[in-house]
């Protein structure tokens, strides 16, 4: 009988050890089981058998530890365990889904969809003027467009960018715009404006963008002082990109706290805006303030870059009503806008959403 080669015998030992570890994993506590314990603690009790199953599912196995270890090994090797994330230099994570990287690098150029967004903006501006309201359009850039210091070595940016095309089209139509990309690049420190383990901008970037939008709207009095609304820079662990890698709580970042408005309690919730079931995590909100002394009503049509970031900033204005709703990829309900009766609308889709697919148009908004 032929004997196994020494290296084959060693491989067998290693494989046996791995199998034993996997089997033990079904019996020993998971080092990272706390999240599942919290989840299962809220489930109703169903007797001894149910409790036993609950215990085995909650505290044993590698259900929490394995994804973390997989993400950590890839991260330390300089690769990503998620197709939605890619790594730049200095441990900077970038969002890689929805073609954001190609868009910022000029590798895609969807002219019809960009022009359709500009046309929608022109119609929206016309309808708002008829109702006595102003429109300001701004586009929070992709992180790849601003935090360029840590980008991996990619092809040089091509001269044709969707962002530039959009703003040219908006200006040709005489619309009020804020070019955040130019302002942010002029600051010259993209890492202070965008998170390293999250898709979004820092609170500092959000405040600067808000102030620029208010100035363009003719309300410099609604700008806020950075020193008064931002706390000191501190280490933070939360980040959606880190979560996609299974490394939430392990990777760290820096950000300043966005301090609540002193008059936040004066704002009472209003049900004037309806939330869309298409994006349940992006519920619309509206607040009103009795005895505000003005009739200004500010409505933001945006996404996650403005939903919670701008609420405490809007609450610092002297408006009578403030509100936020999701753009839904050019499918927001114009009836909500009319019902809100704004005096100012800020249309602020993130760069990767600043285009309208051919079939998308806001219900209730006329076509021209």
C-alpha positions as CSV (number, residue, x, y, z in Angstrom):
1,X,0.0,0.0,0.0
2,X,1.4,3.4,-1.0
3,X,2.2,5.7,1.8
4,X,1.1,9.4,1.8
5,X,3.8,11.9,1.1
6,X,5.0,13.8,4.2
7,X,3.5,17.1,2.9
8,X,0.2,15.3,2.2
9,X,0.2,14.0,5.8
10,X,0.8,17.5,7.1
11,X,-2.1,18.8,5.0
12,X,-4.4,16.1,6.5
13,X,-3.4,17.1,10.0
14,X,-4.2,20.8,9.3
15,X,-7.5,19.9,7.7
16,X,-8.4,17.7,10.7
17,X,-7.6,20.6,13.1
18,X,-9.8,23.0,11.1
19,X,-12.7,20.5,11.1
20,X,-12.4,20.1,14.9
21,X,-12.4,23.9,15.3
22,X,-15.5,24.2,13.2
23,X,-17.3,21.5,15.2
24,X,-16.3,23.1,18.5
25,X,-17.7,26.3,17.1
26,X,-21.2,24.9,17.3
27,X,-20.8,24.3,21.0
28,X,-18.6,27.1,22.4
29,X,-19.7,30.7,22.9
30,X,-19.3,33.0,19.9
31,X,-16.8,35.8,21.0
32,X,-19.0,38.4,19.3
33,X,-22.4,37.1,20.2
34,X,-23.6,40.1,22.1
35,X,-25.5,41.6,19.2
36,X,-27.5,38.4,18.7
37,X,-28.1,38.1,22.4
38,X,-29.8,41.5,22.3
39,X,-31.8,40.6,19.2
40,X,-33.1,37.3,20.7
41,X,-33.8,38.7,24.2
42,X,-36.8,40.5,22.7
43,X,-38.4,37.3,21.3
44,X,-41.3,35.8,23.2
45,X,-40.5,32.7,25.4
46,X,-41.8,29.5,23.8
47,X,-40.9,26.8,26.4
48,X,-37.9,24.7,27.2
49,X,-37.2,23.5,23.7
50,X,-37.6,27.0,22.3
51,X,-35.3,28.4,24.9
52,X,-32.7,25.8,24.1
53,X,-32.8,26.6,20.4
54,X,-32.7,30.3,21.2
55,X,-29.6,29.8,23.4
56,X,-27.8,27.7,20.8
57,X,-28.5,30.2,18.0
58,X,-27.6,33.2,20.2
59,X,-24.3,32.3,21.9
60,X,-22.8,29.5,19.9
61,X,-21.2,29.1,16.5
62,X,-19.3,31.6,14.5
63,X,-22.2,33.5,13.1
64,X,-20.8,36.9,14.4
65,X,-17.1,36.1,14.6
66,X,-16.7,34.5,11.1
67,X,-17.8,37.6,9.1
68,X,-15.7,39.8,11.4
69,X,-12.6,37.6,10.9
70,X,-13.2,37.4,7.2
71,X,-13.5,41.2,6.9
72,X,-10.4,41.7,9.2
73,X,-8.2,39.4,7.2
74,X,-9.1,41.0,3.9
75,X,-8.7,44.5,5.4
76,X,-5.2,43.7,6.7
77,X,-4.3,42.3,3.3
78,X,-5.4,45.6,1.7
79,X,-8.5,44.1,0.0
80,X,-12.2,44.3,0.6
81,X,-14.6,41.6,1.8
82,X,-17.5,43.5,0.2
83,X,-18.1,44.4,-3.4
84,X,-19.6,47.7,-2.2
85,X,-16.4,48.9,-0.6
86,X,-12.8,49.4,-1.8
87,X,-9.8,50.5,0.1
88,X,-7.8,53.6,-0.6
89,X,-4.5,54.7,1.0
90,X,-4.1,55.4,4.7
91,X,-7.0,52.9,5.5
92,X,-9.5,55.1,3.8
93,X,-12.7,53.2,2.7
94,X,-14.7,54.3,-0.3
95,X,-18.1,53.4,-1.5
96,X,-17.8,51.3,-4.6
97,X,-21.5,50.5,-5.5
98,X,-23.8,52.4,-7.8
99,X,-20.9,53.3,-10.0
100,X,-19.8,56.1,-7.8
101,X,-16.1,55.6,-8.4
102,X,-16.5,55.5,-12.2
103,X,-18.7,58.6,-12.0
104,X,-16.2,60.6,-10.1
105,X,-13.3,59.5,-12.4
106,X,-15.2,60.3,-15.5
107,X,-15.4,56.7,-16.7
108,X,-19.2,56.9,-17.3
109,X,-21.1,59.8,-18.9
110,X,-24.9,59.4,-19.0
111,X,-25.8,62.5,-20.9
112,X,-29.6,61.8,-21.3
113,X,-30.2,61.1,-17.6
114,X,-28.2,64.2,-16.5
115,X,-30.0,66.5,-18.9
116,X,-33.3,65.0,-17.8
117,X,-32.5,66.0,-14.2
118,X,-31.7,69.6,-15.4
119,X,-35.1,69.7,-17.2
120,X,-36.9,68.4,-14.1
121,X,-35.2,71.2,-12.1
122,X,-36.3,73.8,-14.6
123,X,-39.9,72.7,-14.5
124,X,-39.8,72.5,-10.7
125,X,-38.4,76.0,-10.5
126,X,-41.1,77.3,-12.8
127,X,-43.9,75.7,-10.7
128,X,-42.4,76.9,-7.5
129,X,-42.2,80.5,-8.8
130,X,-45.9,80.4,-9.7
131,X,-46.5,79.6,-6.0
132,X,-44.2,82.2,-4.6
133,X,-41.3,79.9,-3.8
134,X,-37.6,79.9,-4.7
135,X,-35.5,76.9,-5.7
136,X,-31.8,76.3,-4.9
137,X,-30.0,73.2,-6.3
138,X,-26.9,71.8,-4.8
139,X,-25.3,68.3,-5.1
140,X,-23.3,66.8,-2.3
141,X,-20.3,65.3,-4.1
142,X,-19.2,61.7,-3.9
143,X,-16.3,61.1,-1.4
144,X,-14.2,60.1,-4.4
145,X,-14.7,63.6,-5.8
146,X,-13.4,65.4,-2.7
147,X,-11.4,63.1,-0.4
148,X,-8.9,62.6,-3.2
149,X,-5.7,62.5,-1.1
150,X,-6.3,58.8,-0.2
151,X,-7.6,57.5,-3.5
152,X,-5.9,54.5,-4.9
153,X,-3.9,55.1,-8.1
154,X,-6.6,55.2,-10.8
155,X,-6.6,56.6,-14.3
156,X,-6.5,60.4,-14.4
157,X,-9.8,62.2,-14.3
158,X,-11.2,62.6,-17.8
159,X,-12.3,66.0,-19.0
160,X,-15.9,65.1,-19.2
161,X,-17.7,64.6,-15.9
162,X,-21.4,64.2,-15.2
163,X,-21.1,66.7,-12.4
164,X,-19.7,69.4,-14.7
165,X,-22.3,68.6,-17.4
166,X,-25.1,68.9,-14.9
167,X,-24.0,72.3,-13.6
168,X,-23.5,73.6,-17.1
169,X,-27.1,72.5,-18.0
170,X,-28.5,74.0,-14.8
171,X,-26.8,77.4,-15.4
172,X,-28.0,77.4,-19.1
173,X,-31.5,77.3,-17.7
174,X,-30.9,80.2,-15.3
175,X,-31.3,78.1,-12.2
176,X,-29.8,79.0,-8.8
177,X,-27.1,76.5,-7.9
178,X,-24.3,75.9,-5.4
179,X,-21.3,74.1,-6.7
180,X,-20.1,72.3,-3.6
181,X,-17.4,70.4,-5.4
182,X,-15.5,73.6,-6.4
183,X,-15.9,75.0,-2.8
184,X,-14.8,71.8,-1.2
185,X,-11.8,71.4,-3.4
186,X,-10.8,75.0,-2.7
187,X,-10.7,74.2,1.0
188,X,-8.0,71.6,0.2
189,X,-8.5,69.1,3.0
190,X,-11.0,66.5,1.8
191,X,-10.4,64.2,4.8
192,X,-11.8,66.9,7.1
193,X,-15.0,67.1,5.0
194,X,-15.6,63.4,4.4
195,X,-15.6,60.3,6.7
196,X,-13.0,57.6,6.3
197,X,-15.2,54.6,7.3
198,X,-18.5,56.0,6.2
199,X,-20.1,57.1,2.9
200,X,-21.0,60.5,4.1
201,X,-19.5,63.9,4.8
202,X,-18.3,64.9,8.3
203,X,-20.5,67.2,10.3
204,X,-18.1,70.0,9.4
205,X,-18.7,69.3,5.7
206,X,-22.4,69.2,6.3
207,X,-22.4,72.6,8.0
208,X,-20.3,74.3,5.3
209,X,-22.6,73.0,2.6
210,X,-25.7,74.2,4.6
211,X,-24.2,77.7,4.9
212,X,-23.4,77.9,1.2
213,X,-27.0,76.9,0.3
214,X,-28.5,79.5,2.7
215,X,-26.2,82.2,1.2
216,X,-27.3,81.3,-2.3
217,X,-30.9,81.4,-1.2
218,X,-30.4,85.0,0.0
219,X,-30.6,84.1,3.6
220,X,-27.1,84.7,5.0
221,X,-28.9,85.3,8.3
222,X,-29.6,81.6,8.4
223,X,-26.0,80.6,8.3
224,X,-24.5,79.1,11.4
225,X,-21.2,79.6,13.2
226,X,-19.0,76.4,12.8
227,X,-17.6,77.0,16.3
228,X,-21.0,77.2,17.9
229,X,-22.6,74.1,16.2
230,X,-19.7,71.7,16.3
231,X,-18.1,70.1,19.3
232,X,-14.5,69.0,19.5
233,X,-13.1,66.4,17.1
234,X,-13.3,63.0,18.7
235,X,-12.8,59.3,17.7
236,X,-15.9,57.5,16.5
237,X,-16.5,53.9,15.7
238,X,-19.7,53.9,13.7
239,X,-19.6,53.9,9.9
240,X,-21.7,52.3,7.2
241,X,-18.6,51.3,5.1
242,X,-17.0,49.6,8.1
243,X,-20.4,47.8,8.7
244,X,-20.4,46.5,5.2
245,X,-17.0,44.9,5.9
246,X,-18.2,43.4,9.2
247,X,-15.7,45.7,11.1
248,X,-18.1,48.0,12.8
249,X,-16.8,48.8,16.3
250,X,-13.3,47.9,15.2
251,X,-12.3,50.6,12.7
252,X,-12.3,54.1,13.9
253,X,-12.7,57.6,12.4
254,X,-12.8,61.2,13.5
255,X,-15.7,63.5,13.6
256,X,-17.1,66.5,15.5
257,X,-20.4,66.2,17.3
258,X,-23.2,68.3,15.7
259,X,-24.7,70.1,18.7
260,X,-28.5,70.3,19.0
261,X,-30.3,73.6,18.5
262,X,-31.0,75.5,21.7
263,X,-34.6,76.0,20.6
264,X,-35.1,72.4,19.4
265,X,-38.1,71.9,21.8
266,X,-39.9,74.8,20.2
267,X,-40.4,72.8,17.0
268,X,-43.5,70.6,17.0
269,X,-43.9,67.7,14.6
270,X,-46.2,68.2,11.7
271,X,-47.8,65.4,9.6
272,X,-48.0,67.5,6.4
273,X,-45.5,65.4,4.5
274,X,-46.1,61.7,3.6
275,X,-43.4,59.1,3.7
276,X,-42.9,56.8,0.8
277,X,-42.9,53.1,1.3
278,X,-40.2,52.9,-1.4
279,X,-37.6,54.1,1.0
280,X,-38.9,53.2,4.6
281,X,-35.6,54.2,6.2
282,X,-35.9,57.7,4.8
283,X,-39.1,58.9,6.4
284,X,-40.1,62.4,5.6
285,X,-40.4,64.9,8.5
286,X,-41.8,68.4,9.0
287,X,-41.8,70.6,12.1
288,X,-43.5,73.9,12.8
289,X,-42.9,76.6,15.3
290,X,-45.7,78.6,16.7
291,X,-45.2,82.3,17.0
292,X,-42.1,82.2,14.8
293,X,-42.7,85.8,13.6
294,X,-42.0,84.9,9.9
295,X,-43.9,83.0,7.2
296,X,-40.8,81.3,5.8
297,X,-41.2,77.6,5.1
298,X,-38.0,75.6,4.1
299,X,-38.3,72.2,2.4
300,X,-35.3,70.1,1.6
301,X,-35.6,67.4,-1.1
302,X,-32.5,65.3,-0.6
303,X,-31.2,62.0,0.7
304,X,-29.0,60.7,3.6
305,X,-26.5,63.5,3.2
306,X,-29.2,66.0,4.4
307,X,-31.8,64.0,6.2
308,X,-30.4,64.1,9.7
309,X,-27.3,66.3,9.1
310,X,-29.3,69.4,8.4
311,X,-32.2,69.0,10.9
312,X,-30.4,70.8,13.8
313,X,-29.2,73.5,11.4
314,X,-32.7,74.1,10.0
315,X,-34.0,74.4,13.5
316,X,-31.6,77.3,14.1
317,X,-33.4,79.4,11.4
318,X,-36.3,81.7,12.2
319,X,-38.6,79.9,9.7
320,X,-42.1,79.0,10.7
321,X,-41.9,75.5,9.2
322,X,-39.1,73.1,8.1
323,X,-39.3,69.8,6.3
324,X,-37.3,67.1,4.5
325,X,-38.3,64.5,2.0
326,X,-36.4,62.0,-0.2
327,X,-36.0,62.7,-3.9
328,X,-36.7,59.0,-4.7
329,X,-34.5,59.2,-7.8
330,X,-36.7,61.9,-9.4
331,X,-39.9,60.2,-8.2
332,X,-40.8,62.4,-5.2
333,X,-44.5,63.3,-5.0
334,X,-45.0,66.9,-6.1
335,X,-48.3,66.9,-4.2
336,X,-46.3,66.8,-1.0
337,X,-44.4,69.9,-2.1
338,X,-47.6,71.7,-2.9
339,X,-49.2,70.7,0.4
340,X,-46.1,72.0,2.3
341,X,-46.4,75.4,0.7
342,X,-42.7,76.2,0.8
343,X,-41.1,79.6,0.4
344,X,-37.8,77.9,-0.3
345,X,-37.0,74.5,-1.7
346,X,-33.4,73.1,-1.7
347,X,-33.0,70.2,-4.1
348,X,-30.0,68.3,-3.0
349,X,-29.4,64.8,-4.4
350,X,-26.0,63.3,-3.8
351,X,-23.8,63.2,-6.9
352,X,-24.5,59.6,-7.7
353,X,-28.2,60.3,-7.7
354,X,-28.1,63.6,-9.6
355,X,-29.7,62.2,-12.7
356,X,-33.1,61.0,-13.8
357,X,-33.6,57.6,-15.4
358,X,-35.8,57.8,-18.5
359,X,-39.0,56.5,-16.8
360,X,-38.7,58.7,-13.6
361,X,-40.6,61.9,-13.1
362,X,-42.3,63.3,-10.0
363,X,-46.0,62.5,-9.9
364,X,-48.0,65.7,-10.1
365,X,-45.2,67.8,-11.6
366,X,-46.2,69.0,-15.1
367,X,-44.1,68.0,-18.1
368,X,-42.9,70.6,-20.5
